Amino acid sequence: PSAGPHKLRECLPMTIILRERLKYALTAKECQQICMERCVKVDGKIRTDQNYPAGFMDVIELEKSNDRFRLLYDTKGRYVLHRIDREEAQFKLCRINKIYVSSGKIPCAVTHDGRTLRYPDPDLKVNDVVKVDIATGKASDILKFDLGAMVMITKGHNCGRVGTLMHIEKHEGSFSIITIKDAKGNSFATRLANVFIIGSGSTPLVSLPKGRGIKKTIIQERSEAEAAGRL
């Protein structure tokens, strides 16, 4: 992948999306042609680089085939292209990674996808999530990082799981540990850096891929596959 807003380890290049996931192309050359014909938009901007790194929460739009996807994780921690409608393609959620005051005394917030929001809401803290309008790049709603928030895990062993934030253990000089409970009542722990807020209470702001972020045990998966006659 090229250099871009998402880290090398946490992105999907455009080629992989078009060729492996959407099967719109068979070869890398065809992916390049699709991109060069200005068919692909990522977060509302046309991207002609076939290796452009799309990452978590990005909205990918193919106007010709009338497709809109949001990149999310499934419970196995793999990227899913989750199909969304036009309404939902207007915004994305961005986690605040850093807040600072730039030269000229302008307060700025840096998001997980490398955007800089100037003059953010003064209540905004690191780890909060803002709803960013893709067309304007302006932040509208704030999802506070608080107990009871609905979160998705974006890294680590529990990647892709969704649940409610139950408990925050602060460890000075080490990693803060977060305890999360999913809708089925299973609780698990992860580091603070791996948590991404997607809503408050039990209502997510973005639609979730199938499985709703609830990880099944391998025994449950086997029994469901047996019931469906896949084994």
N, C-alpha and C positions, 0 to 999 in steps of 0.2 A: 504493500500500500504506500501511497504518497504521504508526505507530511501533511497534517491537517488538524482539525479541532479535536480529534479523538486519538487516544494513545494507540500505538501499534498493536498492543496485545488486546485492546478492547474495541476493535473496529471490524467492520466488514467492508472490504473494497467493493467498489461498484461492479467490477467484473464478476466477482463471486455472486453478487445479488442477481445480476442479469442472467448469468450462465447457469449456476448451480441451483439457485433458489427459484427464480421465476421462469427459467428455461426459455427465455426470450431469444437467447443466442446459443450457438453451439460452440463457438470458438472465441478466443480473446479478441481476434480481429473483428468479429461481428459486434462484440461488446463495445469496441472502440468506435465502430461505425455508428452504433446507437447513440453513444455519448456525443459524438461529433455532430450528429444531426440535431443536437440540442433537444433531445427528447426527455432527458432526465433532469428532474429538479430535486435538490436536497435542501430542505428547509426553505423552500420558496425561491432558491437561486439555481439557475441552470448551471450544471457542473459538466464540463466536457472532458475532465480527466477520468479515464476509465479506472484508475487506481485510487480514486478519491475515497478517503476513509469515512464511511458513515458509521455512526455509533448509537449508543443507547438513547432512546427518545427522539431520534431524528425522524423527520417526515420525508418520505421518498415519494415523489409524484411522477407518474408517467402519463402525460396528458393525452397522448395519442390513443392509449389503450384504456384511458379513463381509470387508472389504477392509483390508489393512494395507500401507502403502508406506513406504519410506525414500527421502528425497530425496538422490540422488547425481548426479554429473556423468557424461555420456557423453564419449567421446574428442574430441568436437567442442566440449566446454565448455558443453553445454546441460544443463539439469536433466532428470533422468529420474526418474519415479516407479517405483522398483524394488520389485516385490511381495515381501513377506517373510512368513514364517510367524509363528505366535503366539509361539514361543520367542524369535525374534530381535527381536520388537517390544517385548520387555521392557527393552531397554537401548539406549543410544546412545553414540557416542564423542564426547568433547569435548576440544578442544585447549585447553591452558592458555595464556592470553594474558598473564597478569599474576599476580604473587604479592606480597602485601604483608601488613603486620601492622596490623590495624585498631585502633581505639580500644578500650581494654580488653585490649590485648596479645594479640588473637586472630589467629593466622595464617589468611589467607584466600587462595584461589586463584580467579581470574576466568576463565571459559571463553569460548570463541568465540561461544557463544550466550547470553552475558550471565548465566550462573548464577554464584553465589558459593558456593564450597565452603568451609565453615569447617573448621578443624583438618585440613588435608590432610596426607597422608603427607609427612614431612620430606624425603624423597628427591625430591619432586616439583619439577621445574624448568619454566621457561617453554619452550614448544614441545613438551613431553611431551603425551601424550594419555591421558585417563582414561576408563574404561568406567563410565558412570553408569547406575545402576538408575533407570528412569523413574518407577516407583511411589514410591520413597523419596527419590530425588534424591541418593543416597549414591554415592560413587565406590568402585569395587572394584578392578579391575586397573589397573596403570599400564603404558603402552607408552612406554618410554624413547626419547628422540630420540637415536639412535645409528646408527653405520654398520651397514648390514645390515638396517635396519628396512624394512618394506614401507610405502610412502607413496603417497598420492594427491595430485595437484596440484589446488589449489582456485581458483587465479586465474591470469591471464596466458595466454600463447599455448599453453602445454601443458596447460591446464586439463582435468581429467578423466583424465589419463594416470596409470597405476599402475606403480610400479617399485621397485627396491631402492636404498636410499640408499648411494651409493658414496663420496662425498667431500664435505667441508665446507670451504669457503674463507672464513675470517673476514676481514672488512675493517672495521677500526675507523673509525667515523664515516661508513661507507657501508653498502651492503647486503651481507650475507653471501650467498655464492653456493653453491648445492647442486648436486652432480652426481648424476643418477639414471639407472639402467639398467633398462630394462623386460625382460619375460620373453623377448622376441625378440632381446635383445642390443643394441637401439638405446639410445644414451645421449643425454641432454639435460640442460640446466642451467636453473635457475630461482632465484628469490630465496627466502631462508629463510622469509619470511612466507607464501609461497604453498604451503608443504608441510604436509600433514596425515597423520600416521601412522595406518595402519589395521591394522597387524599386525607380527609379527616374522618374519623369514625369508621364507618364501613362503606363509605361511598368514594370510589376512586374518581379522579378527574379525567383519567384516560381509560378507555375500555381495555380490558385485559384479554390476553389470548386464552384459548380454551384450556380448561383445567384451573383457571382463576388463581394460578400461583400457589396451589396447594399440592405439596409433594406427596406422592403416594409411596408407600413402602414397596419393596420388590414383590412381596407376597401379594399385596393388593393388586399390583400391576399384573401379576401372573393370573390371579383368579379372574380379573376382568378380561384378560386376553382369552382365557379358557371359555368364559361365558360368551364372548363374541365369536368363538370358534376360530381364533387366529393361531392356536397352537397345534 
